[in-house]
Amino acid sequence: MESRKHTRLIARDDSFVELKGDGVRGGMILDISPGGLSFSYLPEETPIDGFNYVEIYQAKNQFRLSGVPCAIVYDTFDSATGPQGDTCRRCGLRFGQMKDEHKNKLKLFFEQFYHRVEKRLAVTDEYSE
């Protein structure tokens, strides 16, 4: 059985992510917490393995958080469709050990750009056994 430690916050529609490592993969953030995030992306030929850092940014302002260590928890088909009717995928990330500057900037991101969802609708993260 799995449980999660942090309540996830629903992302604004201008919130994006870029995975970095063995290449670059981008997508739209669906939800986020202090422990990780999930995002939707259009599949490519290259596998999603090999990414170990994430960059979080918003298109409508100058917010950017770069170089956050991460690990992929899951990668699966998503029921959403892309702008041309393409099938999307959903990927979940767990943040790794963050520097204080990352933690502080992520906290600012939550305070300024997200609203806590109602408990009954909350999705949470941080898998534990």
DRENTORKOL-3810 file (N, C-alpha, C; in nm, 4 decimals):
REM DRENTORKOL-3810
@n.u->0.0841; n.v->-0.1181; n.w->0.0000; ca.u->0.0000; ca.v->0.0000; ca.w->0.0000; c.u->0.0886; c.v->0.1243; c.w->0.0000
@n.u->0.0469; n.v->0.2259; n.w->-0.0743; ca.u->0.1259; ca.v->0.3475; ca.w->-0.0809; c.u->0.0526; c.v->0.4629; c.w->-0.0149
@n.u->0.1305; n.v->0.5567; n.w->0.0352; ca.u->0.0744; ca.v->0.6798; ca.w->0.0884; c.u->0.1675; c.v->0.7924; c.w->0.0477
@n.u->0.1245; n.v->0.9143; n.w->0.0672; ca.u->0.2025; ca.v->1.0294; ca.w->0.0269; c.u->0.2170; c.v->1.1235; c.w->0.1445
@n.u->0.3285; n.v->1.1961; n.w->0.1483; ca.u->0.3590; ca.v->1.2823; ca.w->0.2615; c.u->0.3094; c.v->1.4248; c.w->0.2456
@n.u->0.3038; n.v->1.4765; n.w->0.1223; ca.u->0.2709; ca.v->1.6164; ca.w->0.0979; c.u->0.1453; c.v->1.6305; c.w->0.0129
@n.u->0.0646; n.v->1.7298; n.w->0.0466; ca.u->-0.0506; ca.v->1.7612; ca.w->-0.0365; c.u->-0.0017; c.v->1.8270; c.w->-0.1647
@n.u->-0.0538; n.v->1.7812; n.w->-0.2758; ca.u->-0.0169; ca.v->1.8405; ca.w->-0.4040; c.u->-0.1072; c.v->1.9590; c.w->-0.4333
@n.u->-0.0526; n.v->2.0528; n.w->-0.5064; ca.u->-0.1250; ca.v->2.1719; ca.w->-0.5483; c.u->-0.1458; c.v->2.1647; c.w->-0.6984
@n.u->-0.2631; n.v->2.2057; n.w->-0.7417; ca.u->-0.2950; ca.v->2.2050; ca.w->-0.8846; c.u->-0.2195; c.v->2.3196; c.w->-0.9515
@n.u->-0.1549; n.v->2.2901; n.w->-1.0614; ca.u->-0.0732; ca.v->2.3891; ca.w->-1.1309; c.u->-0.1577; c.v->2.4833; c.w->-1.2159
@n.u->-0.1100; n.v->2.6073; n.w->-1.2271; ca.u->-0.1702; ca.v->2.7018; ca.w->-1.3209; c.u->-0.1352; c.v->2.6564; c.w->-1.4616
@n.u->-0.2139; n.v->2.6998; n.w->-1.5602; ca.u->-0.1923; ca.v->2.6528; ca.w->-1.6962; c.u->-0.0699; c.v->2.7131; c.w->-1.7648
@n.u->0.0022; n.v->2.8019; n.w->-1.6973; ca.u->0.1248; ca.v->2.8577; ca.w->-1.7556; c.u->0.2495; c.v->2.8023; c.w->-1.6874
@n.u->0.2371; n.v->2.6876; n.w->-1.6203; ca.u->0.3485; ca.v->2.6270; ca.w->-1.5463; c.u->0.4052; c.v->2.5095; c.w->-1.6259
@n.u->0.5354; n.v->2.5152; n.w->-1.6483; ca.u->0.6000; ca.v->2.4144; ca.w->-1.7321; c.u->0.7228; c.v->2.3569; c.w->-1.6652
@n.u->0.7691; n.v->2.2458; n.w->-1.7204; ca.u->0.8849; ca.v->2.1752; ca.w->-1.6689; c.u->0.9718; c.v->2.1300; c.w->-1.7865
@n.u->1.1013; n.v->2.1288; n.w->-1.7630; ca.u->1.1948; ca.v->2.0679; ca.w->-1.8570; c.u->1.2799; c.v->1.9694; c.w->-1.7792
@n.u->1.2784; n.v->1.8440; n.w->-1.8232; ca.u->1.3667; ca.v->1.7429; ca.w->-1.7661; c.u->1.5000; c.v->1.7536; c.w->-1.8382
@n.u->1.6084; n.v->1.7430; n.w->-1.7646; ca.u->1.7405; ca.v->1.7525; ca.w->-1.8254; c.u->1.8274; c.v->1.6387; c.w->-1.7767
@n.u->1.9159; n.v->1.5977; n.w->-1.8605; ca.u->2.0076; ca.v->1.4870; ca.w->-1.8321; c.u->2.0574; c.v->1.4374; c.w->-1.9653
@n.u->2.0136; n.v->1.3187; n.w->-2.0049; ca.u->2.0453; ca.v->1.2653; ca.w->-2.1376; c.u->1.9466; c.v->1.3242; c.w->-2.2377
@n.u->1.9583; n.v->1.4537; n.w->-2.2652; ca.u->1.8663; ca.v->1.5245; ca.w->-2.3532; c.u->1.7776; c.v->1.6178; c.w->-2.2738
@n.u->1.6742; n.v->1.6667; n.w->-2.3387; ca.u->1.5786; ca.v->1.7584; ca.w->-2.2755; c.u->1.4387; c.v->1.7135; c.w->-2.3137
@n.u->1.3471; n.v->1.7159; n.w->-2.2168; ca.u->1.2066; ca.v->1.6816; ca.w->-2.2425; c.u->1.1223; c.v->1.7831; c.w->-2.1688
@n.u->1.0255; n.v->1.8444; n.w->-2.2338; ca.u->0.9416; ca.v->1.9449; ca.w->-2.1713; c.u->0.7967; c.v->1.9033; c.w->-2.1640
@n.u->0.7230; n.v->1.9661; n.w->-2.0725; ca.u->0.5812; ca.v->1.9384; ca.w->-2.0598; c.u->0.5135; c.v->2.0394; c.w->-1.9690
@n.u->0.3826; n.v->2.0235; n.w->-1.9534; ca.u->0.3018; ca.v->2.1122; ca.w->-1.8702; c.u->0.2813; c.v->2.0494; c.w->-1.7330
@n.u->0.3112; n.v->2.1266; n.w->-1.6280; ca.u->0.2942; ca.v->2.0767; ca.w->-1.4912; c.u->0.1454; c.v->2.0612; c.w->-1.4605
@n.u->0.1082; n.v->1.9445; n.w->-1.4068; ca.u->-0.0301; ca.v->1.9175; ca.w->-1.3679; c.u->-0.0510; c.v->1.9467; c.w->-1.2203
@n.u->0.0390; n.v->1.8969; n.w->-1.1358; ca.u->0.0332; ca.v->1.9237; ca.w->-0.9928; c.u->0.1747; c.v->1.9178; c.w->-0.9365
@n.u->0.1915; n.v->1.9795; n.w->-0.8191; ca.u->0.3255; ca.v->1.9943; ca.w->-0.7618; c.u->0.3152; c.v->2.0008; c.w->-0.6100
@n.u->0.4209; n.v->1.9552; n.w->-0.5421; ca.u->0.4296; ca.v->1.9626; ca.w->-0.3959; c.u->0.5760; c.v->1.9808; c.w->-0.3589
@n.u->0.6062; n.v->1.9966; n.w->-0.2313; ca.u->0.7467; ca.v->2.0055; ca.w->-0.1915; c.u->0.8264; c.v->1.8776; c.w->-0.2228
@n.u->0.7580; n.v->1.7673; n.w->-0.2446; ca.u->0.8268; ca.v->1.6407; ca.w->-0.2697; c.u->0.8388; c.v->1.6000; c.w->-0.4146
@n.u->0.7617; n.v->1.6629; n.w->-0.5039; ca.u->0.7670; ca.v->1.6225; ca.w->-0.6440; c.u->0.6576; c.v->1.6876; c.w->-0.7258
@n.u->0.6423; n.v->1.6396; n.w->-0.8486; ca.u->0.5410; ca.v->1.6954; ca.w->-0.9380; c.u->0.5007; c.v->1.5917; c.w->-1.0407
@n.u->0.3920; n.v->1.6191; n.w->-1.1112; ca.u->0.3561; ca.v->1.5397; ca.w->-1.2281; c.u->0.3337; c.v->1.6364; c.w->-1.3426
@n.u->0.3598; n.v->1.5875; n.w->-1.4629; ca.u->0.3417; ca.v->1.6709; ca.w->-1.5806; c.u->0.2952; c.v->1.5865; c.w->-1.6978
@n.u->0.2343; n.v->1.6530; n.w->-1.7937; ca.u->0.1846; ca.v->1.5908; ca.w->-1.9154; c.u->0.2762; c.v->1.6320; c.w->-2.0295
@n.u->0.3050; n.v->1.5382; n.w->-2.1186; ca.u->0.3929; ca.v->1.5694; ca.w->-2.2315; c.u->0.3545; c.v->1.4868; c.w->-2.3530
@n.u->0.3964; n.v->1.5337; n.w->-2.4698; ca.u->0.3761; ca.v->1.4597; ca.w->-2.5936; c.u->0.4912; c.v->1.3607; c.w->-2.6085
@n.u->0.4604; n.v->1.2342; n.w->-2.6349; ca.u->0.5660; ca.v->1.1335; ca.w->-2.6432; c.u->0.6599; c.v->1.1591; c.w->-2.7617
@n.u->0.7831; n.v->1.1176; n.w->-2.7426; ca.u->0.8852; ca.v->1.1268; ca.w->-2.8466; c.u->0.9459; c.v->0.9886; c.w->-2.8664
@n.u->1.0316; n.v->0.9777; n.w->-2.9662; ca.u->1.0976; ca.v->0.8500; ca.w->-2.9945; c.u->1.1920; c.v->0.8078; c.w->-2.8819
@n.u->1.2594; n.v->0.9051; n.w->-2.8200; ca.u->1.3573; ca.v->0.8724; ca.w->-2.7168; c.u->1.2872; c.v->0.8385; c.w->-2.5852
@n.u->1.3405; n.v->0.7420; n.w->-2.5109; ca.u->1.2787; ca.v->0.7058; ca.w->-2.3825; c.u->1.2967; c.v->0.8167; c.w->-2.2787
@n.u->1.2135; n.v->0.8144; n.w->-2.1762; ca.u->1.2174; ca.v->0.9168; ca.w->-2.0712; c.u->1.3270; c.v->0.8885; c.w->-1.9688
@n.u->1.3874; n.v->0.7707; n.w->-1.9734; ca.u->1.4961; ca.v->0.7375; ca.w->-1.8805; c.u->1.6162; c.v->0.8294; c.w->-1.9042
@n.u->1.6999; n.v->0.8452; n.w->-1.8031; ca.u->1.8229; ca.v->0.9207; ca.w->-1.8174; c.u->1.8132; c.v->1.0672; c.w->-1.7797
@n.u->1.6981; n.v->1.1114; n.w->-1.7330; ca.u->1.6835; ca.v->1.2498; ca.w->-1.6889; c.u->1.7032; c.v->1.2552; c.w->-1.5379
@n.u->1.7819; n.v->1.3515; n.w->-1.4906; ca.u->1.8081; ca.v->1.3561; ca.w->-1.3470; c.u->1.8002; c.v->1.4959; c.w->-1.2868
@n.u->1.7650; n.v->1.5957; n.w->-1.3670; ca.u->1.7435; ca.v->1.7318; ca.w->-1.3177; c.u->1.6182; c.v->1.7884; c.w->-1.3816
@n.u->1.5549; n.v->1.8801; n.w->-1.3104; ca.u->1.4339; ca.v->1.9420; ca.w->-1.3622; c.u->1.4453; c.v->2.0936; c.w->-1.3507
@n.u->1.3860; n.v->2.1606; n.w->-1.4477; ca.u->1.3743; ca.v->2.3060; ca.w->-1.4457; c.u->1.2260; c.v->2.3379; c.w->-1.4457
@n.u->1.1830; n.v->2.4231; n.w->-1.3527; ca.u->1.0428; ca.v->2.4617; ca.w->-1.3379; c.u->1.0321; c.v->2.6087; c.w->-1.3745
@n.u->0.9349; n.v->2.6424; n.w->-1.4580; ca.u->0.9197; ca.v->2.7830; ca.w->-1.4945; c.u->0.7751; c.v->2.8144; c.w->-1.5287
@n.u->0.7458; n.v->2.9436; n.w->-1.5321; ca.u->0.6133; ca.v->2.9900; ca.w->-1.5722; c.u->0.6280; c.v->3.0827; c.w->-1.6914
@n.u->0.5384; n.v->3.0669; n.w->-1.7861; ca.u->0.5462; ca.v->3.1418; ca.w->-1.9111; c.u->0.5059; c.v->3.2879; c.w->-1.8951
@n.u->0.4188; n.v->3.3191; n.w->-1.7992; ca.u->0.3648; ca.v->3.4551; ca.w->-1.7874; c.u->0.4432; c.v->3.5457; c.w->-1.6936
@n.u->0.5509; n.v->3.4968; n.w->-1.6358; ca.u->0.6342; ca.v->3.5822; ca.w->-1.5506; c.u->0.7780; c.v->3.5346; c.w->-1.5605
@n.u->0.8636; n.v->3.5893; n.w->-1.4802; ca.u->1.0058; ca.v->3.5575; ca.w->-1.4889; c.u->1.0494; c.v->3.4447; c.w->-1.3952
@n.u->0.9539; n.v->3.3725; n.w->-1.3327; ca.u->0.9930; ca.v->3.2681; ca.w->-1.2387; c.u->1.0614; c.v->3.1531; c.w->-1.3117
@n.u->1.1758; n.v->3.1114; n.w->-1.2574; ca.u->1.2488; ca.v->2.9962; ca.w->-1.3103; c.u->1.3284; c.v->2.9332; c.w->-1.1960
@n.u->1.3138; n.v->2.8035; n.w->-1.1801; ca.u->1.3877; ca.v->2.7269; ca.w->-1.0800; c.u->1.4634; c.v->2.6182; c.w->-1.1558
@n.u->1.5955; n.v->2.6273; n.w->-1.1560; ca.u->1.6778; ca.v->2.5381; ca.w->-1.2384; c.u->1.7621; c.v->2.4434; c.w->-1.1540
@n.u->1.7955; n.v->2.3292; n.w->-1.2132; ca.u->1.8914; ca.v->2.2372; ca.w->-1.1537; c.u->1.8452; c.v->2.1600; c.w->-1.0330
@n.u->1.7145; n.v->2.1350; n.w->-1.0209; ca.u->1.6625; ca.v->2.0580; ca.w->-0.9078; c.u->1.6794; c.v->1.9089; c.w->-0.9379
@n.u->1.7507; n.v->1.8355; n.w->-0.8522; ca.u->1.7662; ca.v->1.6920; ca.w->-0.8756; c.u->1.6322; c.v->1.6206; c.w->-0.8644
@n.u->1.6129; n.v->1.5180; n.w->-0.9482; ca.u->1.4855; ca.v->1.4452; ca.w->-0.9461; c.u->1.5048; c.v->1.3020; c.w->-0.9922
@n.u->1.4038; n.v->1.2217; n.w->-0.9659; ca.u->1.3973; ca.v->1.0833; ca.w->-1.0130; c.u->1.2570; c.v->1.0584; c.w->-1.0655
@n.u->1.2467; n.v->0.9838; n.w->-1.1720; ca.u->1.1161; ca.v->0.9503; ca.w->-1.2294; c.u->1.0534; c.v->0.8385; c.w->-1.1468
@n.u->0.9289; n.v->0.8608; n.w->-1.1037; ca.u->0.8555; ca.v->0.7621; ca.w->-1.0249; c.u->0.7658; c.v->0.6780; c.w->-1.1162
@n.u->0.7004; n.v->0.7427; n.w->-1.2127; ca.u->0.6168; ca.v->0.6703; ca.w->-1.3087; c.u->0.6099; c.v->0.7481; c.w->-1.4390
@n.u->0.5757; n.v->0.6773; n.w->-1.5439; ca.u->0.5545; ca.v->0.7353; ca.w->-1.6759; c.u->0.4496; c.v->0.6486; c.w->-1.7437
@n.u->0.3329; n.v->0.7060; n.w->-1.7728; ca.u->0.2215; ca.v->0.6275; ca.w->-1.8232; c.u->0.1399; c.v->0.7078; c.w->-1.9239
@n.u->0.0502; n.v->0.6408; n.w->-1.9941; ca.u->-0.0408; ca.v->0.7114; ca.w->-2.0833; c.u->-0.1344; c.v->0.7993; c.w->-2.0023
@n.u->-0.1720; n.v->0.9127; n.w->-2.0596; ca.u->-0.2624; ca.v->1.0078; ca.w->-1.9959; c.u->-0.3897; c.v->1.0123; c.w->-2.0792
@n.u->-0.5014; n.v->1.0350; n.w->-2.0154; ca.u->-0.6278; ca.v->1.0432; ca.w->-2.0894; c.u->-0.6408; c.v->1.1746; c.w->-2.1657
@n.u->-0.5543; n.v->1.2719; n.w->-2.1357; ca.u->-0.5589; ca.v->1.4014; ca.w->-2.2040; c.u->-0.5046; c.v->1.3888; c.w->-2.3465
@n.u->-0.5437; n.v->1.4823; n.w->-2.4289; ca.u->-0.4913; ca.v->1.4861; ca.w->-2.5647; c.u->-0.4201; c.v->1.6182; c.w->-2.5883
@n.u->-0.3236; n.v->1.6153; n.w->-2.6776; ca.u->-0.2466; ca.v->1.7339; ca.w->-2.7120; c.u->-0.3244; c.v->1.8262; c.w->-2.8038
@n.u->-0.2621; n.v->1.9386; n.w->-2.8437; ca.u->-0.3306; ca.v->2.0388; ca.w->-2.9252; c.u->-0.3767; c.v->1.9873; c.w->-3.0608
@n.u->-0.3078; n.v->1.8899; n.w->-3.1189; ca.u->-0.3496; ca.v->1.8335; ca.w->-3.2476; c.u->-0.4168; c.v->1.6966; c.w->-3.2303
@n.u->-0.4676; n.v->1.6699; n.w->-3.1111; ca.u->-0.5336; ca.v->1.5434; ca.w->-3.0852; c.u->-0.4368; c.v->1.4297; c.w->-3.0570
@n.u->-0.3089; n.v->1.4624; n.w->-3.0357; ca.u->-0.2087; ca.v->1.3605; ca.w->-3.0050; c.u->-0.2329; c.v->1.3013; c.w->-2.8663
@n.u->-0.1933; n.v->1.1771; n.w->-2.8488; ca.u->-0.2019; ca.v->1.1134; ca.w->-2.7179; c.u->-0.0886; c.v->1.1635; c.w->-2.6302
@n.u->-0.1213; n.v->1.2037; n.w->-2.5092; ca.u->-0.0208; ca.v->1.2540; ca.w->-2.4148; c.u->0.0221; c.v->1.1433; c.w->-2.3195
@n.u->0.1316; n.v->1.1680; n.w->-2.2510; ca.u->0.1779; ca.v->1.0827; ca.w->-2.1433; c.u->0.1829; c.v->1.1654; c.w->-2.0159
@n.u->0.1768; n.v->1.0977; n.w->-1.9033; ca.u->0.1860; ca.v->1.1623; ca.w->-1.7718; c.u->0.3062; c.v->1.1030; c.w->-1.7007
@n.u->0.3888; n.v->1.1910; n.w->-1.6449; ca.u->0.5108; ca.v->1.1490; ca.w->-1.5767; c.u->0.5112; c.v->1.2074; c.w->-1.4365
@n.u->0.5493; n.v->1.1275; n.w->-1.3379; ca.u->0.5616; ca.v->1.1728; ca.w->-1.2001; c.u->0.7067; c.v->1.1745; c.w->-1.1576
@n.u->0.7475; n.v->1.2820; n.w->-1.0927; ca.u->0.8852; ca.v->1.2986; ca.w->-1.0459; c.u->0.8889; c.v->1.3134; c.w->-0.8954
@n.u->0.9945; n.v->1.2628; n.w->-0.8360; ca.u->1.0233; ca.v->1.2874; ca.w->-0.6949; c.u->1.1479; c.v->1.3747; c.w->-0.6926
@n.u->1.1413; n.v->1.4851; n.w->-0.6180; ca.u->1.2583; ca.v->1.5706; ca.w->-0.6062; c.u->1.3644; c.v->1.5007; c.w->-0.5229
@n.u->1.4899; n.v->1.5224; n.w->-0.5594; ca.u->1.6019; ca.v->1.4693; ca.w->-0.4837; c.u->1.6429; c.v->1.5675; c.w->-0.3751
@n.u->1.7628; n.v->1.5484; n.w->-0.3225; ca.u->1.8171; ca.v->1.6360; ca.w->-0.2187; c.u->1.8385; c.v->1.7753; c.w->-0.2770
@n.u->1.7651; n.v->1.8732; n.w->-0.2251; ca.u->1.7717; ca.v->2.0094; ca.w->-0.2777; c.u->1.8614; c.v->2.0970; c.w->-0.1923
@n.u->1.9249; n.v->2.1922; n.w->-0.2579; ca.u->1.9995; ca.v->2.2963; ca.w->-0.1874; c.u->1.8981; c.v->2.3896; c.w->-0.1225
@n.u->1.9428; n.v->2.4670; n.w->-0.0234; ca.u->1.8536; ca.v->2.5618; ca.w->0.0435; c.u->1.7938; c.v->2.6611; c.w->-0.0550
@n.u->1.8721; n.v->2.7064; n.w->-0.1534; ca.u->1.8200; ca.v->2.8022; ca.w->-0.2510; c.u->1.7050; c.v->2.7423; c.w->-0.3321
@n.u->1.7131; n.v->2.6119; n.w->-0.3629; ca.u->1.6033; ca.v->2.5449; ca.w->-0.4328; c.u->1.4785; c.v->2.5396; c.w->-0.3452
@n.u->1.4970; n.v->2.5008; n.w->-0.2183; ca.u->1.3844; ca.v->2.4906; ca.w->-0.1250; c.u->1.3156; c.v->2.6257; c.w->-0.1075
@n.u->1.3950; n.v->2.7309; n.w->-0.0922; ca.u->1.3393; ca.v->2.8647; ca.w->-0.0722; c.u->1.2647; c.v->2.9137; c.w->-0.1961
@n.u->1.3196; n.v->2.8883; n.w->-0.3119; ca.u->1.2545; ca.v->2.9341; ca.w->-0.4350; c.u->1.1280; c.v->2.8528; c.w->-0.4625
@n.u->1.1298; n.v->2.7237; n.w->-0.4314; ca.u->1.0106; ca.v->2.6412; ca.w->-0.4478; c.u->0.9009; c.v->2.6880; c.w->-0.3529
@n.u->0.9376; n.v->2.7235; n.w->-0.2302; ca.u->0.8402; ca.v->2.7761; ca.w->-0.1342; c.u->0.7767; c.v->2.9047; c.w->-0.1872
@n.u->0.8583; n.v->2.9928; n.w->-0.2427; ca.u->0.8079; ca.v->3.1160; ca.w->-0.3038; c.u->0.7119; c.v->3.0847; c.w->-0.4177
@n.u->0.7457; n.v->2.9857; n.w->-0.4971; ca.u->0.6614; ca.v->2.9419; ca.w->-0.6083; c.u->0.5231; c.v->2.9020; c.w->-0.5578
@n.u->0.5192; n.v->2.8233; n.w->-0.4497; ca.u->0.3911; ca.v->2.7814; ca.w->-0.3921; c.u->0.3126; c.v->2.9002; c.w->-0.3378
@n.u->0.3787; n.v->2.9865; n.w->-0.2660; ca.u->0.3109; ca.v->3.0999; ca.w->-0.2028; c.u->0.2521; c.v->3.1969; c.w->-0.3044
@n.u->0.3190; n.v->3.2179; n.w->-0.4147; ca.u->0.2758; ca.v->3.3185; ca.w->-0.5113; c.u->0.1882; c.v->3.2654; c.w->-0.6228
@n.u->0.2037; n.v->3.1407; n.w->-0.6590; ca.u->0.1423; ca.v->3.0948; ca.w->-0.7839; c.u->0.0460; c.v->2.9781; c.w->-0.7722
@n.u->0.0241; n.v->2.9254; n.w->-0.6525; ca.u->-0.0640; ca.v->2.8096; ca.w->-0.6385; c.u->-0.1627; c.v->2.8289; c.w->-0.5254
@n.u->-0.2736; n.v->2.7594; n.w->-0.5371; ca.u->-0.3750; ca.v->2.7584; ca.w->-0.4324; c.u->-0.3929; c.v->2.6154; c.w->-0.3858
@n.u->-0.4023; n.v->2.5989; n.w->-0.2557; ca.u->-0.4244; ca.v->2.4658; ca.w->-0.2006; c.u->-0.5624; c.v->2.4163; c.w->-0.2434
@n.u->-0.5687; n.v->2.2919; n.w->-0.2850; ca.u->-0.6963; ca.v->2.2343; ca.w->-0.3239; c.u->-0.7683; c.v->2.1839; c.w->-0.1997
@n.u->-0.9001; n.v->2.1691; n.w->-0.2111; ca.u->-0.9765; ca.v->2.1178; ca.w->-0.0983; c.u->-0.9268; c.v->1.9780; c.w->-0.0630
@n.u->-0.9337; n.v->1.9442; n.w->0.0647; ca.u->-0.8833; ca.v->1.8143; ca.w->0.1093; c.u->-0.9460; c.v->1.6983; c.w->0.0336
@n.u->-1.0734; n.v->1.7043; n.w->0.0087; ca.u->-1.1385; ca.v->1.5911; ca.w->-0.0564; c.u->-1.0933; c.v->1.5748; c.w->-0.2010
@n.u->-1.0376; n.v->1.6807; n.w->-0.2618; ca.u->-0.9903; ca.v->1.6720; ca.w->-0.3994; c.u->-0.8383; c.v->1.6640; c.w->-0.4085
@n.u->-0.7725; n.v->1.6734; n.w->-0.2951; ca.u->-0.6257; ca.v->1.6819; ca.w->-0.2956; c.u->-0.5641; c.v->1.5521; c.w->-0.3455
@n.u->-0.4614; n.v->1.5672; n.w->-0.4255; ca.u->-0.3768; ca.v->1.4569; ca.w->-0.4674; c.u->-0.2468; c.v->1.4794; c.w->-0.3929
@n.u->-0.1857; n.v->1.3734; n.w->-0.3422; ca.u->-0.0631; ca.v->1.3924; ca.w->-0.2680; c.u->0.0511; c.v->1.3141; c.w->-0.3298
@n.u->0.1733; n.v->1.3437; n.w->-0.2843; ca.u->0.2884; ca.v->1.2753; ca.w->-0.3407; c.u->0.3773; c.v->1.2161; c.w->-0.2328
@n.u->0.4971; n.v->1.1805; n.w->-0.2677; ca.u->0.5961; ca.v->1.1186; ca.w->-0.1802; c.u->0.5513; c.v->0.9787; c.w->-0.1404
@n.u->0.5887; n.v->0.8852; n.w->-0.2201; ca.u->0.5529; ca.v->0.7462; ca.w->-0.1942; c.u->0.6286; c.v->0.6932; c.w->-0.0740
@n.u->0.5619; n.v->0.6172; n.w->0.0080; ca.u->0.6258; ca.v->0.5491; ca.w->0.1196; c.u->0.5544; c.v->0.4153; c.w->0.1397
@n.u->0.6208; n.v->0.3259; n.w->0.2022; ca.u->0.5595; ca.v->0.1932; ca.w->0.2234; c.u->0.5093; c.v->0.1780; c.w->0.3631
END
